[in-house]
């Protein structure tokens, strides 16, 4: 293997030796292309990257000519590829009784630079906003509530709008309002509505984009509420009031920052990003250009690897989105772009992306302080890997992958991804619906031993087809992941692990999930959504959730066995839509532990006592021995049973072989253990050790 060297103290005109290394990532790429074209380099290449900070003034692109190349950190080195610029030259003054720093940036005033992120002493600084929302348990309640909408009778999900009226006193005709954004929080998404214009006579706000969803908080949830959506106003100069906040005036180029206690210009590093993406790597699919190309002769990028590198300081933008075609007839008003993704921030790309790639990998890297998803394996990626990485403080989610559906080109399908041993935390800082690991249309993938925590939405999401249509998603394994502190009450309809559509061969096994909290409804642990079928859910430990630790929306022929589901506030098991003619799941040899308001809970359609679950041989226990009732909430008035005690539930034909007995569990921080003489063992429950969930030592 040919070995070359990269160092911040080198020059791109050097030969790339240890004594005379190259200086930049793009320069190393270009020199290798020339060496290969000249026939001086053949076969695999390693570029040893030495310690130091490497400036990334623009995104680095890799193509098929860069195949079979490894960019690997030197032993014990921590090289950093930095997409930011350090800001200096602050003027110290005062604003409204607080210390204020200001800095004039001519590039901003000239329209050559506009950044939406600022990082101060290693952490993301919030833009000035009103109220002081943050996507965590501390700031989730600092929001406004919409006061009035134009068409309250239009309750179809996709009946979005570009107009609403704030509650009295919430919004004024501030001078900086046209440069702000209203971030609407409702259902399972956030939507960024830019350029608000207030009509001072009527009090109505109008925006340059419209919401994808109607401006209600959520469907009428399990507790009977139908509130209007929450929102906050981001990037508002008049809201610059608290230490740590900042505001950039794009017209004058002046940056304002209110320092935190103890910060001075001398002891504070302030960085502003210059790019959105660090690396874009990929080949060429048939539909990528108009060049003559055999439809099945994809030109792949092969064998590109990044290892031991840090990528830092990236910005974000709001991707342009429109409604799916089959929902546009529900919309009204002008045909404006919508305010964001309709699920899982799926329009937001990765800060490092792969496309039409084979056998590529990102190992032991750090992606931090970025504005998009961290890492993406897009269309046509096969046998690619993300192993041992640390991703944190991201605007979007952590790792995403997926390709075409069954209607797309077969070469654009994505599969055989390995996503293991990664630590992903404090994500969804901008796009709150970002997911820890998102796999859309993907097959034969392994998502295992990841640690995902402090996200505003779902931990792991798998599948991208609603209903019972055939899908490319199959034979995926979700195993031994540790997922906790998910949701924080920011959005609804989310879960620790979320699965969607028909997925034969998919297994969800041995995961530990806990402390999952939604806004209005849907803080579930393992969540099998619309059409989830032929999935095995076994040996999972799920506890301390707002809604049920295990939930099915609707689906068929899932197998749910040998799990512990404990302490769901509203229920332990729920089925939100019961369909006649088939069982949603065979549910047996599980341990169900209260307290909880319900044991089994039905949802908005069908009767949970009639064919939802084939439940038997489960061990049920509530402290004190009194089992919570099953049935439906009182908001259902169509004749379904609201409250069924344990005996009545069994008389309906359920849990005939189940028992109410203390399973004799011992709770530990990393695993729960079952006593040798637990009654659950007599029912066939198979014990499991969850202590190895999360990244393994390597």
C-alpha positions in Angstrom: 0.0 0.0 0.0 1.2 3.5 -0.9 1.4 5.8 2.2 1.4 9.5 2.1 1.2 12.2 4.8 -0.9 15.2 5.6 0.0 17.9 8.1 -1.1 21.6 8.8 2.6 22.4 8.5 3.0 21.0 5.0 2.4 22.3 1.5 0.2 20.9 -1.2 3.1 21.3 -3.6 5.2 18.8 -1.5 5.6 15.2 -2.5 3.5 14.0 0.5 6.3 12.2 2.4 6.6 12.2 6.2 9.3 14.9 5.9 7.5 17.0 3.3 3.7 16.3 3.8 0.7 17.8 2.0 -1.3 20.5 3.8 -5.0 20.2 3.0 -7.6 17.5 2.4 -8.5 18.9 -1.0 -4.8 19.2 -1.9 -4.1 15.6 -1.0 -7.1 14.5 -3.1 -5.9 16.5 -6.1 -2.3 15.2 -5.9 -3.4 11.6 -5.6 -5.6 12.1 -8.7 -2.6 13.4 -10.7 -0.3 10.6 -9.5 -2.9 7.9 -10.4 -3.6 9.5 -13.8 0.2 9.5 -14.5 0.5 5.8 -13.5 2.8 6.6 -10.6 0.3 5.2 -8.0 -1.6 2.0 -8.4 -3.8 0.2 -5.9 -4.8 1.2 -2.4 -3.5 4.3 -0.8 -3.3 5.5 2.9 -3.0 9.1 3.8 -1.7 9.5 7.3 -3.2 12.6 8.9 -1.1 14.2 11.6 -2.3 16.3 14.5 -3.5 19.8 14.1 -6.2 22.0 12.8 -7.0 21.9 9.1 -9.1 24.8 7.7 -12.0 23.7 5.5 -13.0 26.9 3.5 -15.3 24.8 1.3 -16.8 21.3 1.1 -14.4 18.7 -0.1 -15.7 16.4 -2.8 -14.6 12.8 -3.6 -15.6 10.9 -6.7 -14.8 7.5 -8.3 -11.2 8.7 -9.1 -10.6 8.8 -5.3 -11.5 5.2 -4.7 -9.4 2.8 -2.5 -8.1 5.6 -0.3 -7.9 5.8 3.5 -7.5 9.0 5.3 -6.4 7.8 8.8 -5.3 9.8 11.8 -1.7 9.1 12.8 -1.2 7.1 16.0 -2.3 9.2 19.1 -3.1 12.2 16.8 -6.4 14.1 16.9 -6.6 16.0 13.6 -9.4 18.5 13.3 -11.0 19.6 10.0 -12.6 22.9 10.9 -15.3 24.5 8.8 -15.4 27.6 11.0 -13.6 30.9 11.3 -12.5 32.3 14.6 -13.9 35.7 15.2 -11.8 38.4 16.9 -11.7 42.1 17.3 -14.7 42.5 19.5 -15.9 45.9 20.8 -17.2 45.8 24.4 -20.3 47.9 25.2 -23.6 47.7 26.9 -27.2 46.8 25.9 -30.1 47.2 28.3 -27.9 47.1 31.3 -25.9 44.0 30.1 -22.4 43.8 28.7 -22.6 43.4 24.9 -19.9 42.5 22.4 -20.1 43.7 18.8 -18.1 42.9 15.7 -18.5 44.3 12.2 -18.1 41.7 9.4 -17.9 43.4 5.9 -18.4 40.0 4.1 -21.8 39.7 5.7 -22.8 43.3 4.8 -21.6 42.6 1.2 -23.8 39.5 1.0 -20.8 37.1 0.7 -21.3 35.4 4.1 -24.4 34.6 6.2 -24.2 32.2 9.1 -27.0 30.9 11.3 -24.8 29.2 13.9 -22.3 30.5 16.5 -20.1 28.4 18.8 -18.7 29.9 21.9 -16.1 28.1 24.0 -17.1 24.7 22.6 -20.9 25.0 22.8 -23.7 26.2 20.5 -24.9 29.6 21.3 -28.7 30.2 20.8 -29.8 32.9 18.4 -31.9 35.6 20.1 -35.4 34.2 20.4 -38.7 34.7 22.1 -39.7 32.9 24.3 -36.4 31.3 25.3 -37.2 27.8 24.0 -34.5 25.1 23.9 -35.1 21.5 22.8 -34.7 19.9 26.2 -36.5 19.4 29.4 -35.3 22.8 30.7 -36.6 24.9 27.8 -39.4 23.0 26.3 -42.2 25.0 28.0 -40.8 28.4 26.9 -43.2 28.7 23.9 -46.1 30.7 22.6 -49.4 29.1 21.7 -51.1 30.2 18.4 -54.2 32.3 19.2 -56.3 31.8 16.1 -56.2 30.2 12.7 -58.2 31.2 9.6 -59.9 27.8 9.0 -60.4 25.9 12.2 -62.8 23.6 10.5 -59.9 22.3 8.2 -58.5 19.6 10.4 -57.0 17.3 7.7 -53.4 16.7 8.6 -52.0 18.4 5.4 -54.3 21.4 5.5 -51.4 23.8 6.2 -51.4 27.5 6.2 -49.2 30.5 5.8 -51.1 32.6 8.3 -52.1 32.7 11.9 -53.0 35.2 14.6 -50.8 35.3 17.7 -52.4 35.5 21.1 -52.8 39.1 22.3 -49.5 40.7 23.4 -47.2 37.9 22.1 -46.0 39.5 18.9 -45.3 43.1 18.1 -44.3 44.8 14.9 -40.6 44.7 15.8 -38.2 46.2 13.3 -36.3 42.9 12.9 -39.4 40.7 12.6 -39.1 40.3 8.8 -35.7 38.6 9.2 -36.9 36.3 11.9 -38.5 32.8 11.7 -41.5 31.4 13.5 -40.7 27.8 14.4 -44.0 25.9 14.8 -43.9 22.8 17.0 -46.8 20.4 16.4 -47.6 16.7 15.7 -44.2 15.1 15.1 -42.4 17.9 13.3 -41.1 21.4 13.6 -41.7 23.9 10.8 -39.7 27.0 10.1 -41.9 29.8 8.7 -39.6 32.6 7.5 -40.1 36.4 6.9 -43.1 36.9 9.2 -45.1 40.1 8.3 -47.5 41.4 10.9 -50.6 43.3 9.9 -50.9 45.8 12.7 -54.5 46.5 12.0 -55.8 42.9 12.1 -53.0 41.3 14.2 -52.5 38.4 11.7 -49.1 37.1 10.8 -48.2 35.9 7.3 -45.1 34.0 6.1 -43.1 33.3 3.0 -43.6 29.6 3.5 -46.7 27.7 4.8 -46.9 24.9 7.2 -47.2 21.4 5.8 -49.6 20.3 8.6 -52.7 22.1 9.9 -51.9 24.4 12.8 -53.2 22.3 15.6 -51.0 20.8 18.2 -51.9 17.2 17.4 -54.7 14.9 16.7 -57.2 14.8 19.5 -55.0 12.9 21.8 -55.6 10.3 24.4 -56.5 12.9 27.0 -59.1 14.8 25.0 -57.2 18.0 24.1 -57.2 19.8 20.7 -55.0 22.8 21.3 -53.5 25.0 18.6 -49.8 24.6 17.9 -46.9 26.0 19.9 -44.2 28.2 18.4 -41.2 30.4 19.2 -39.7 33.3 17.2 -36.1 32.7 16.3 -33.5 35.3 15.2 -35.2 38.3 16.7 -33.0 41.3 17.6 -35.4 42.7 20.1 -35.2 39.4 22.0 -31.5 39.8 22.6 -31.7 39.9 26.4 -29.9 36.9 28.0 -26.2 36.0 28.4 -25.1 33.6 25.7 -27.5 34.9 23.0 -26.4 36.4 19.7 -27.8 38.2 16.7 -26.4 38.9 13.2 -27.7 41.9 11.3 -27.4 40.8 7.7 -27.8 44.3 6.3 -25.1 46.1 8.4 -22.9 43.0 9.0 -22.8 43.7 12.7 -22.7 40.7 15.0 -24.0 41.1 18.6 -23.2 38.8 21.5 -24.1 38.9 25.1 -21.3 37.2 27.0 -21.9 34.7 29.8 -20.5 35.5 33.3 -16.8 35.2 33.3 -16.4 35.5 29.5 -14.0 38.1 28.2 -12.7 38.6 24.6 -9.4 37.4 25.8 -10.6 34.1 27.3 -13.4 33.3 24.9 -13.2 31.5 21.5 -16.0 32.4 19.1 -16.4 30.5 15.9 -18.7 31.0 13.0 -19.2 28.4 10.3 -18.3 29.0 6.6 -19.9 25.8 5.1 -22.8 23.4 5.6 -21.2 20.1 4.6 -17.7 18.9 5.3 -17.4 16.1 2.7 -19.5 15.0 -0.2 -18.4 11.6 -1.6 -20.0 9.5 -4.3 -20.2 8.0 -7.7 -22.7 8.5 -10.5 -26.1 6.9 -10.8 -28.1 6.7 -14.1 -30.3 9.7 -13.2 -27.5 11.9 -11.8 -26.8 13.5 -15.1 -27.8 13.6 -18.8 -24.5 12.0 -19.9 -24.9 8.8 -22.0 -24.7 6.0 -19.5 -25.9 2.4 -19.3 -28.8 2.3 -16.9 -27.1 -0.6 -15.0 -23.5 0.7 -15.3 -23.3 2.8 -12.2 -20.0 4.4 -11.7 -19.2 3.8 -8.0 -17.0 5.4 -5.4 -15.3 2.4 -3.8 -13.2 1.9 -0.7 -13.0 5.5 0.6 -12.4 5.5 4.4 -12.2 8.3 7.0 -10.8 7.1 10.3 -9.9 8.9 13.5 -10.7 12.4 12.2 -12.7 15.2 13.7 -15.1 17.4 11.7 -16.2 20.6 13.5 -18.2 23.8 12.9 -20.8 23.4 10.2 -23.9 25.5 9.5 -27.5 24.7 8.6 -30.0 25.9 6.0 -33.8 25.2 5.6 -34.1 22.8 2.7 -36.8 23.7 0.1 -39.7 21.3 0.4 -43.1 20.7 -1.1 -46.0 18.5 -0.1 -46.1 14.9 -1.4 -48.3 14.9 -4.5 -51.1 12.8 -3.0 -51.6 15.3 -0.2 -51.6 18.6 -2.1 -55.3 18.5 -2.7 -55.8 18.9 1.1 -53.8 22.1 1.2 -55.3 25.6 0.5 -54.0 29.1 -0.1 -51.0 29.9 -2.3 -48.8 27.1 -3.6 -45.8 28.0 -1.3 -43.0 25.8 -0.2 -43.7 24.2 3.1 -41.9 24.9 6.3 -39.9 21.7 6.7 -39.8 18.0 6.4 -43.0 16.0 7.0 -41.2 13.4 9.2 -37.8 12.7 10.7 -36.1 15.8 9.1 -35.8 13.6 6.0 -35.1 16.7 3.8 -32.0 17.6 5.8 -28.8 16.1 4.3 -25.7 15.0 6.1 -22.6 17.0 6.9 -20.7 14.1 5.5 -22.5 12.3 2.7 -22.0 9.2 0.5 -23.8 8.5 -2.7 -23.5 5.5 -5.1 -20.7 4.2 -2.9 -19.4 0.7 -2.2 -17.3 -0.5 0.7 -16.8 3.0 2.2 -16.5 3.7 5.9 -16.3 6.3 8.6 -14.7 4.9 11.7 -13.7 6.4 15.0 -14.5 9.9 13.8 -16.0 12.8 15.6 -18.7 15.0 14.0 -19.6 17.9 16.2 -21.1 21.4 16.3 -22.7 21.0 12.9 -26.1 22.1 11.6 -27.4 19.1 9.5 -27.5 15.4 10.0 -24.0 14.2 10.9 -23.5 11.4 8.4 -25.5 10.1 5.4 -25.3 7.0 3.2 -27.7 7.9 0.4 -28.9 6.3 -2.8 -27.0 3.4 -4.1 -24.8 2.8 -1.1 -23.9 -0.8 -0.3 -21.6 -2.4 2.2 -20.8 0.9 3.9 -20.1 1.3 7.6 -20.2 3.9 10.4 -18.4 2.3 13.3 -17.2 3.8 16.6 -18.0 7.4 15.8 -19.0 10.2 18.2 -21.7 12.6 16.9 -23.0 15.4 19.1 -24.4 18.9 19.0 -26.0 18.5 15.6 -28.7 20.6 14.1 -30.4 17.5 12.6 -30.1 13.8 13.5 -27.1 11.6 13.8 -26.7 9.0 11.0 -29.1 8.5 8.1 -29.3 6.0 5.3 -31.6 4.9 2.6 -32.2 4.7 -1.2 -35.0 4.3 -3.7 -38.2 2.6 -3.1 -39.5 -0.2 -5.3 -40.6 2.3 -8.0 -37.1 3.7 -8.3 -34.0 2.4 -10.1 -32.6 -0.8 -8.7 -29.1 0.6 -8.7 -30.3 3.4 -6.4 -31.3 1.0 -3.6 -29.3 1.1 -0.4 -28.4 -1.9 1.8 -25.9 -3.8 3.8 -25.0 -0.9 6.0 -23.2 -1.4 9.3 -23.9 1.2 11.9 -22.4 0.1 15.2 -20.7 1.3 18.4 -21.5 5.0 17.8 -22.3 7.5 20.5 -24.9 10.0 19.3 -26.2 12.7 21.6 -27.6 16.2 21.9 -29.1 16.1 18.4 -32.1 17.9 16.9 -30.8 21.3 18.1 -32.2 23.1 15.0 -34.3 20.4 13.2 -36.0 19.0 16.3 -37.4 16.0 14.4 -34.0 14.7 13.7 -33.5 11.0 14.5 -30.5 9.3 16.1 -30.2 6.7 13.3 -32.7 7.0 10.4 -32.9 4.2 7.8 -35.5 4.8 5.1 -35.6 2.3 2.3 -32.8 0.0 3.3 -32.2 -3.7 3.5 -29.8 -6.1 5.3 -28.6 -3.5 7.6 -27.2 -3.8 11.2 -27.8 -1.1 13.7 -26.2 -2.3 16.9 -24.4 -1.3 20.1 -25.1 2.4 19.6 -25.7 4.8 22.5 -28.3 7.4 21.6 -29.5 10.0 24.1 -30.7 13.6 24.5 -32.7 13.9 21.3 -35.9 15.8 20.8 -37.5 13.0 18.7 -37.0 9.3 17.9 -33.9 7.3 18.7 -33.8 4.8 15.8 -36.3 4.9 12.9 -36.5 2.1 10.3 -38.7 2.1 7.2 -40.3 4.6 4.9 -43.5 3.0 3.5 -46.9 3.6 5.2 -49.3 0.7 5.0 -49.0 -2.8 3.6 -47.3 -2.2 0.3 -44.2 -4.2 -0.4 -41.0 -2.3 0.5 -37.2 -2.7 0.0 -36.8 -2.7 3.8 -36.2 -6.2 5.1 -33.7 -8.3 7.0 -32.6 -5.4 9.2 -31.2 -6.0 12.7 -31.7 -3.5 15.5 -29.7 -5.0 18.4 -28.1 -4.1 21.7 -28.6 -0.3 21.5 -28.8 1.9 24.6 -31.4 4.6 24.0 -32.5 7.0 26.7 -33.6 10.6 27.5 -35.5 10.9 24.2 -38.2 13.4 23.3 -38.0 15.8 26.3 -41.7 16.7 25.5 -40.8 18.6 22.4 -42.9 16.7 19.8 -45.5 14.0 19.7 -45.9 10.6 18.0 -42.3 9.4 18.6 -40.5 6.5 20.2 -37.2 5.0 21.3 -37.3 2.7 18.3 -39.8 3.4 15.5 -40.6 0.9 12.7 -42.7 1.5 9.6 -44.1 -0.8 6.9 -43.7 -4.4 5.8 -40.3 -5.6 6.8 -39.9 -9.4 6.6 -36.8 -10.7 8.4 -36.3 -7.6 10.6 -35.4 -8.2 14.2 -35.4 -5.8 17.1 -33.5 -7.6 19.8 -31.8 -6.9 23.1 -32.1 -3.1 23.3 -32.4 -1.1 26.5 -34.7 1.9 26.2 -35.8 4.3 29.0 -37.0 7.8 29.8 -38.9 8.6 26.6 -41.2 11.6 26.8 -43.5 13.2 24.2 -45.5 16.4 24.1 -49.2 15.7 23.6 -49.2 11.9 22.9 -47.0 9.1 21.7 -44.0 8.8 24.0 -43.6 5.1 23.2 -40.7 2.8 23.7 -40.9 0.4 20.8 -43.4 1.8 18.3 -44.6 -0.3 15.3 -46.3 2.2 13.1 -48.5 1.9 10.0 -48.4 -1.4 8.4 -45.4 -2.8 10.3 -45.5 -6.5 9.5 -43.4 -9.7 9.9 -41.1 -8.1 12.6 -39.7 -10.0 15.6 -39.4 -7.9 18.8 -37.6 -9.9 21.5 -35.4 -9.5 24.6 -35.8 -5.8 24.9 -35.9 -3.9 28.2 -38.1 -0.8 28.0 -39.2 1.3 30.9 -40.2 4.7 32.2 -42.1 6.1 29.2 -44.9 8.7 28.9 -47.1 6.3 26.9 -46.8 2.6 26.5 -43.3 0.9 26.4 -44.7 -1.1 23.5 -47.2 0.3 20.9 -48.6 -0.8 17.6 -50.5 1.7 15.4 -51.5 -1.1 13.0 -49.8 -4.0 11.3 -49.9 -7.7 11.1 -48.0 -10.8 12.2 -45.4 -9.3 14.4 -43.9 -11.6 17.1 -43.3 -9.9 20.5 -41.7 -12.2 23.1 -39.3 -12.3 26.1 -39.4 -8.5 26.6 -39.7 -6.5 29.8 -42.1 -3.5 29.5 -42.3 -1.4 32.7 -43.7 1.8 34.0 -45.4 3.4 31.1 -47.3 6.3 32.5 -50.5 5.9 30.4 -50.3 2.2 29.6 -48.0 -0.8 29.3 -49.2 -2.0 25.9 -51.3 -0.2 23.3 -52.8 -0.8 19.9 -54.1 2.4 18.3 -55.9 0.9 15.3 -57.4 -2.5 15.5 -58.1 -4.1 12.1 -60.5 -7.0 11.5 -59.3 -10.2 10.0 -55.8 -10.5 11.5 -53.8 -10.1 14.7 -51.4 -7.2 14.9 -49.0 -9.3 16.9 -48.5 -12.5 18.8 -47.6 -11.2 22.3 -46.4 -13.9 24.7 -43.9 -14.7 27.4 -43.3 -11.0 28.3 -43.0 -9.3 31.7 -45.3 -6.3 32.2 -44.6 -4.2 35.3 -46.6 -1.3 36.7 -47.4 1.2 37.9 -49.4 2.5 34.9 -52.8 3.9 34.3 -53.7 1.0 32.0 -52.5 -2.5 31.3 -53.7 -2.8 27.6 -55.0 0.4 25.9 -56.9 0.7 22.7 -56.7 3.7 20.5 -58.8 5.7 18.0 -60.2 2.8 15.9 -61.5 -0.7 16.6 -61.8 -2.6 19.8 -58.6 -3.8 21.5 -60.5 -6.7 23.0 -61.3 -8.1 19.5 -58.4 -9.5 17.7 -55.6 -6.9 18.2 -53.2 -9.1 20.1 -52.8 -12.9 20.6 -51.6 -12.4 24.2 -50.7 -15.3 26.4 -48.2 -16.7 28.9 -47.2 -13.2 30.1 -46.2 -12.3 33.7 -48.1 -9.2 34.9 -47.2 -7.3 38.1 -48.3 -4.1 39.7 -46.8 -3.0 43.0 -49.5 -3.8 45.6 -50.9 -6.5 43.4 -53.9 -4.7 41.9 -53.7 -4.8 38.1 -54.6 -1.7 36.2 -57.7 -1.9 34.0 -57.5 -2.4 30.2 -59.8 -0.9 27.5 -60.1 2.5 25.9 -60.1 6.1 27.1 -63.3 7.8 27.8 -62.9 10.0 24.7 -64.1 7.0 22.7 -67.9 7.0 22.7 -68.6 4.4 20.0 -69.5 1.4 22.3 -66.0 0.1 23.0 -65.3 -0.9 26.6 -63.6 1.8 28.6 -62.6 -0.2 31.7 -62.0 -4.0 31.9 -60.5 -5.5 35.0 -58.0 -8.4 34.8 -60.7 -11.0 35.1 -63.0 -9.4 32.5 -60.0 -9.0 30.1 -59.3 -12.7 30.4 -63.0 -13.6 29.9 -62.7 -11.9 26.5 -60.2 -14.6 25.6 -56.9 -12.8 26.4 -53.9 -13.9 28.5 -55.4 -17.3 29.3 -52.0 -18.7 30.3 -50.7 -15.5 31.9 -50.3 -14.9 35.6 -50.3 -12.0 38.0 -47.2 -12.5 40.1 -44.1 -10.6 41.2 -41.5 -11.5 38.7 -38.8 -10.8 41.3 -36.7 -8.4 39.3 -33.6 -6.6 40.5 -33.1 -3.3 38.7 -29.5 -2.2 38.0 -28.1 0.7 36.1 -27.1 -1.3 33.1 -29.3 -4.3 33.3 -32.2 -5.9 35.1 -31.9 -9.4 36.5 -34.5 -12.1 37.2 -34.4 -14.2 40.4 -33.7 -17.9 39.9 -37.2 -18.8 41.1 -39.1 -16.1 39.2 -42.6 -17.2 38.1 -41.9 -15.7 34.7 -39.4 -18.5 34.1 -42.1 -21.1 34.5 -44.1 -19.3 31.7 -41.1 -19.7 29.4 -39.6 -16.2 29.7 -35.9 -16.4 28.6 -33.7 -14.1 30.6 -31.3 -11.7 28.9 -28.3 -9.6 29.9 -28.5 -5.9 28.8 -25.2 -4.9 30.3 -23.5 -4.9 26.9 -25.9 -2.5 25.3 -24.2 0.5 23.8 -20.7 0.7 22.4 -18.3 -2.1 23.0 -14.8 -1.8 24.1 -12.4 -2.3 21.2 
